[in-house]
Amino acid sequence: MIDFAKHCPTCGATLGDADTCEDLFSRTQAKEFSDTDYWPVHHLSVPCYKIQHNGYSREGFWLVRALLERFTQGLDPQEFLSGERHGLGSRTRNFSLVKGEKLTELDDVKWSFLVSDVRLDTAEHYCRDVRQWAEAVLRDTAHLRQQ
């Protein structure tokens, strides 16, 4: 059987005819910024999308993945922002989070949850889905080793 569905070349998401993953992600961010009930998972949605679309440098990936793991384990974003920023500030690191060599190992990851799986219909669904997305990104990249 021929598959005529449109797929994202980076993460493999099945997309609608007029959609790209960037379109879907933009909708999530619009919801987060326009409805405070969607905002509580912003610290998860951005790294999930950028990790799955290889938007970080190699060094940035490892730093952001470690932070994503801490957030899923209960680190409060407000605590993080008011305390030590764990090397994320441009003054405390000697590399770019986004510019530079990418983690080519991400090309072979089979993602189990994608931006296309996130529901926007209610804030409850959205927040639950984004938390599930974050856990999946961590599981899907657990086999990678920092070099």
C-alpha positions as CSV (number, residue, x, y, z in Angstrom):
1,M,0.0,0.0,0.0
2,I,1.3,3.4,-0.9
3,D,1.5,6.0,1.9
4,F,0.5,9.4,0.6
5,A,0.6,11.1,4.0
6,K,2.9,14.1,4.3
7,H,5.7,13.5,6.9
8,C,8.2,15.8,8.5
9,P,11.7,15.0,7.2
10,T,13.3,15.7,10.5
11,C,11.0,14.0,13.2
12,G,8.7,11.8,11.0
13,A,5.5,13.4,12.2
14,T,2.4,12.8,10.0
15,L,1.2,16.2,8.9
16,G,-1.9,17.7,7.3
17,D,-1.6,18.9,3.7
18,A,-1.0,22.5,4.7
19,D,0.9,21.9,7.9
20,T,4.6,21.7,8.9
21,C,5.9,20.9,12.3
22,E,6.8,24.5,12.6
23,D,3.2,25.5,12.0
24,L,2.0,23.0,14.7
25,F,4.6,24.3,17.1
26,S,3.7,27.9,16.4
27,R,0.1,27.0,17.3
28,T,1.2,25.6,20.6
29,Q,3.2,28.7,21.4
30,A,0.3,30.9,20.5
31,K,-1.9,29.0,22.9
32,E,0.7,29.2,25.7
33,F,1.1,33.0,25.3
34,S,-2.6,33.7,24.9
35,D,-4.1,31.4,27.6
36,T,-2.5,31.2,31.0
37,D,-3.9,27.7,31.5
38,Y,-1.6,26.4,28.7
39,W,1.5,28.3,29.9
40,P,2.6,25.9,32.8
41,V,4.4,23.6,30.4
42,H,6.2,26.1,28.3
43,H,9.5,25.1,29.8
44,L,8.8,21.6,28.4
45,S,7.3,22.3,25.0
46,V,10.2,24.4,23.6
47,P,13.0,22.0,24.4
48,C,10.9,19.0,23.2
49,Y,10.3,20.7,19.8
50,K,13.9,21.9,19.4
51,I,15.4,18.6,20.4
52,Q,13.3,16.7,18.0
53,H,14.1,19.1,15.2
54,N,17.8,19.2,16.0
55,G,17.7,22.9,16.9
56,Y,20.5,22.8,19.4
57,S,24.2,22.6,19.0
58,R,25.8,19.4,20.2
59,E,26.7,21.1,23.5
60,G,23.4,22.8,23.7
61,F,21.6,19.5,23.3
62,W,23.3,18.0,26.3
63,L,22.7,21.0,28.5
64,V,19.0,21.4,27.5
65,R,18.3,17.6,27.8
66,A,19.7,17.6,31.3
67,L,17.6,20.6,32.2
68,L,14.5,18.9,30.6
69,E,15.2,15.9,32.8
70,R,15.4,18.0,35.9
71,F,12.1,19.7,35.0
72,T,10.3,16.4,34.6
73,Q,11.7,15.4,38.0
74,G,10.1,18.4,39.7
75,L,12.5,21.3,39.2
76,D,10.2,24.4,39.3
77,P,10.8,26.8,36.4
78,Q,10.4,29.8,38.7
79,E,13.1,28.3,41.0
80,F,15.3,27.8,38.1
81,L,14.8,31.3,36.9
82,S,15.4,32.9,40.3
83,G,18.4,30.7,41.2
84,E,21.4,29.4,39.4
85,R,20.7,29.0,35.6
86,H,22.9,25.9,35.3
87,G,25.2,27.2,32.6
88,L,22.4,28.4,30.3
89,G,23.3,32.1,30.5
90,S,25.5,33.3,27.6
91,R,27.9,34.8,30.2
92,T,28.5,31.5,31.9
93,R,29.1,29.2,28.9
94,N,31.7,29.2,26.1
95,F,29.4,27.8,23.3
96,S,26.2,28.6,21.6
97,L,23.0,26.7,22.5
98,V,21.9,26.7,18.8
99,K,24.9,27.5,16.6
100,G,27.6,24.9,15.8
101,E,27.9,21.2,15.2
102,K,24.6,19.4,15.6
103,L,24.1,16.0,17.2
104,T,23.9,13.8,14.2
105,E,22.9,10.8,16.3
106,L,19.4,12.4,16.5
107,D,18.9,11.6,12.8
108,D,18.4,7.9,13.8
109,V,16.1,8.4,16.7
110,K,12.6,7.0,16.3
111,W,10.4,9.5,18.2
112,S,7.5,8.0,20.1
113,F,5.6,11.2,20.7
114,L,5.6,14.3,18.5
115,V,4.3,17.8,18.3
116,S,1.6,16.4,16.0
117,D,0.4,14.3,18.9
118,V,-0.2,17.2,21.2
119,R,-3.8,18.2,21.6
120,L,-4.8,21.8,21.8
121,D,-8.5,21.3,22.5
122,T,-8.3,21.9,26.3
123,A,-5.6,23.1,28.6
124,E,-5.9,19.9,30.6
125,H,-5.2,17.7,27.5
126,Y,-2.5,20.1,26.3
127,C,-0.5,20.1,29.6
128,R,-0.9,16.3,30.0
129,D,0.3,15.8,26.4
130,V,3.3,18.1,26.7
131,R,4.4,16.3,29.9
132,Q,4.0,13.0,28.0
133,W,6.0,14.5,25.2
134,A,8.8,15.5,27.5
135,E,9.0,12.0,29.1
136,A,9.0,10.5,25.6
137,V,11.9,12.7,24.4
138,L,13.9,11.7,27.4
139,R,13.2,8.0,26.9
140,D,13.8,8.2,23.1
141,T,17.3,9.9,23.7
142,A,18.3,7.9,26.7
143,H,20.5,5.6,24.7
144,L,22.6,8.5,23.4
145,R,25.9,9.1,25.2
146,Q,27.7,12.4,25.5
147,Q,31.1,12.4,23.8
